[in-house]
């Protein structure tokens, strides 16, 4: 296969019961940066089965973050289609994409992205910021989410009073409190030491199994990637199976 060929990346054998979470067909993304044209994604064909735990590795600038933005309904491709279940993310309205981000997709980031002036349970509650959910219901669900990640006794602690691993647990609780079907994690252990990294990955694996999530993790860490069911490598905007 040459560099100009489009590579078809199949999911693990899928059937009618398992189904497909994501389907990308001939996806490209081109943008202009400092006066030059950048081809971030080049004709990607990719399927991810519902309920898979997938790791995506690759060099800086290879297209990892751009791919995650497509999966997260944060950006649209220049050409091609991206579908999540029955939803065509490449053609959906901005309001539909916002709804999907708020209901179907949970996000976890390397930098935790917690609000420093809020305590742990209030940070989790920010997931409901645009929803018409009664305050008592928000508080109950947020408390349950914190308990599910082992932080019931840290609900009133602010980020500065928590370790890095605890902060990431709060971030995971915030991502899961609205019961999404997909969890997207961008270098979720990149700011943690090895022992804490392993604890966070064990937590992600547990909630993946218990909640039957589709999980996509972008990582530079091969130790993290090896824990996934499936590993992809993206380089120069092209995806290959590892």
Secondary structure, DSSP 8 states (H G I E B T S, - for coil): --TTS--EE--SS--TTT-EEEEEEEEEEEEEETTEEEEEEEEEEEEEETT-EEEEE--TTSSHHHHHHHHTTSS--SEEEEEETTEETTTS-HHHHHHHHHHTEEEEETT----TTSBHHHHHHGGGTTS---HHHHHHHHHHHHHHTT-GGGTT-BGGGS-HHHHHHHHHHHHHTT--SEEEEESTTTTS-HHHHHHHHHHHHHHHHHHT-EEEEE-S-HHHHTTSSEEEEEETTEEEE-
